[in-house]
Amino acid sequence: MSLVIVGLTGGIASGKSSMSTALVQLGAFLVDADVIAREVVQPGTRGLRAVVEAFGEEYLQADGQLNRERLGQYIFQHKTARLQLNGIVHPLVREEMWRQAHHYVKQDASRIAILDVPLLIEGGTHRLVDVTVLVFAPQHAQLSRLMKRNGFDEEEAQRRIAAQLSMEEKRAQSDVIVDNSGNESEVTRLACELYEYLKNLARDGARSDGTFDRSVVRPFVIQ
C-alpha cells in the first residue's frame, strides 16, 4: 500500500469535523488546517505581523492575540478583505500542512493521511492532494445546523454560507462525495465506508517506488 494524501473538505456545518474525527478513530493520520491557521497567526509570527499590517492593530486583543471573532465578522461582510486575509494565511497554512505530512511520511507510510481543510478548493490545495473528498450537506441542513450550533439568526447563518464556494461548485471539483444529509448517527457508518474505499485506492494505486498513481481515482459517492 502506498501513502495517499487525502484532501477533506466541506461547506460550513456540513459535518466535516465529525467525519475527520471518525477517520482518526479508524486509524487515519490527520493534519487539521483550522489548528494550523491559529498557529500561524500567534504573537511573534510573520503571519500575525502581515495581518496587522493589512488590517490594523484594532484587530488585536490586549494580550497581543488576534481577535479572530472581530476579524471574522468583518471579512464575512467584505469579500475583498476576505480574499486579502486568505492570501496571507493560506500559503502559511499550506506550507505547514505539507511539512507535517512529509514528516509523517518518514514515520509511517502505511496509513491514510488526511488534510482537513475547510477551504481546500478555494485555496487551490485540492490540486496538490491525491484524492479530494467532499462532505456534502444540502443548504437547508447547513442552515439548520449552523443556527443550532453557533446560535446565529437566519440572516447571519445565510451570510456565512454565502461567503463560501457553493456546494455544487465544490462537488464539481471533488473525487469523492460523502452525502451527510442525515443525522449524526450516520457519520460513523459513512466514515467506515470512506476509510475502506481510501485503503482500497491506496492498494490499487501503489507504485513500486511507494508513490500513488492517481489514475486509479474515479468519481465516487458514499451515501
ABEGO torsion letter per residue (X at the ends): XBBBBBBBBEBBGAGAAAAAAAAAAAGBBBBBAAAAAAAAABBGBAAAAAAAAAAEAAABBAAGBBBAAAAAAAAAABAAAAAAAAAAAAAAAAAAAAAAAAAAAAABAABBBBBBBAAAAAAGAAAABABBBBBBBBAAAAAAAAAAAAGBBAAAAAAAAAABBBAAAAAAABABBBBAABBAAAAAAAAAAAAAAAAAAAAAABBAAGBBBAAABBBBBBX
